[in-house]
Amino acid sequence: MKPVTPDAKLAAVVGSTPLPRTELTKKLWVYIKKNKLQDAKVRTQINADDKLKAVFNGKSKVSMFEMTKLVSGHVS
């Protein structure tokens, strides 16, 4: 897969080095699980901390599916 470059907001979460989308998604999930940001009751919801709010356009909660769409806007 062709590497993508995260912008500054996304780089705060996954790092700034170019990487394939699959690796970017893996790193994002590592961050989410490490910081316990997956909602305990509704497992498909992600509760954003300050770094993820910047990536999620200010939203404090997004679904896994919406997360993928929002992250796409932060790569080139």
C-alpha positions as CSV (number, residue, x, y, z in Angstrom):
1,M,0.0,0.0,0.0
2,K,1.1,3.5,-0.8
3,P,2.2,5.5,2.4
4,V,0.2,8.5,3.5
5,T,1.6,11.4,5.5
6,P,-0.4,12.5,8.6
7,D,-0.9,16.2,9.1
8,A,0.2,17.9,12.4
9,K,-3.0,17.1,14.3
10,L,-3.0,13.4,13.4
11,A,0.8,13.2,13.8
12,A,0.3,14.1,17.5
13,V,-1.4,10.7,17.8
14,V,0.4,8.4,15.3
15,G,3.7,10.1,14.6
16,S,4.7,12.1,11.6
17,T,6.4,9.5,9.4
18,P,4.6,8.4,6.2
19,L,3.0,5.0,6.6
20,P,0.4,2.8,4.9
21,R,-3.2,3.4,5.9
22,T,-3.4,0.0,7.5
23,E,-0.5,0.8,9.8
24,L,-2.0,4.2,10.5
25,T,-5.2,2.6,11.6
26,K,-3.3,0.1,13.8
27,K,-1.4,2.9,15.5
28,L,-4.7,4.8,16.1
29,W,-6.2,1.8,17.7
30,V,-3.1,1.3,19.9
31,Y,-3.5,4.9,21.1
32,I,-7.3,4.4,21.7
33,K,-6.8,1.2,23.7
34,K,-3.8,2.5,25.7
35,N,-5.7,5.6,26.8
36,K,-9.0,3.6,27.3
37,L,-11.0,5.8,24.9
38,Q,-13.3,3.1,23.6
39,D,-16.7,3.5,25.2
40,A,-17.3,0.8,27.8
41,K,-21.0,0.4,27.0
42,V,-21.2,1.2,23.3
43,R,-18.1,-0.5,22.0
44,T,-18.4,1.1,18.6
45,Q,-18.0,4.6,20.1
46,I,-14.7,6.4,20.6
47,N,-14.5,9.0,23.4
48,A,-12.0,11.6,22.2
49,D,-9.3,13.1,24.4
50,D,-7.8,16.5,23.5
51,K,-5.5,15.1,20.8
52,L,-8.3,13.1,19.1
53,K,-10.8,16.0,19.3
54,A,-8.4,17.9,17.0
55,V,-8.6,15.0,14.5
56,F,-12.3,14.5,15.0
57,N,-13.1,18.2,14.2
58,G,-13.9,19.0,17.8
59,K,-16.3,16.1,18.4
60,S,-16.1,14.5,21.8
61,K,-17.6,11.2,20.6
62,V,-17.5,9.5,17.2
63,S,-18.4,6.0,15.9
64,M,-15.6,3.7,14.6
65,F,-17.0,4.2,11.1
66,E,-17.1,8.0,11.3
67,M,-13.6,7.9,12.7
68,T,-12.2,6.4,9.5
69,K,-13.8,9.1,7.4
70,L,-12.6,11.9,9.7
71,V,-9.0,10.5,9.8
72,S,-9.0,10.5,5.9
73,G,-9.2,14.3,6.0
74,H,-5.9,14.5,7.9
75,V,-3.6,12.6,5.5
76,S,-2.0,13.5,2.2
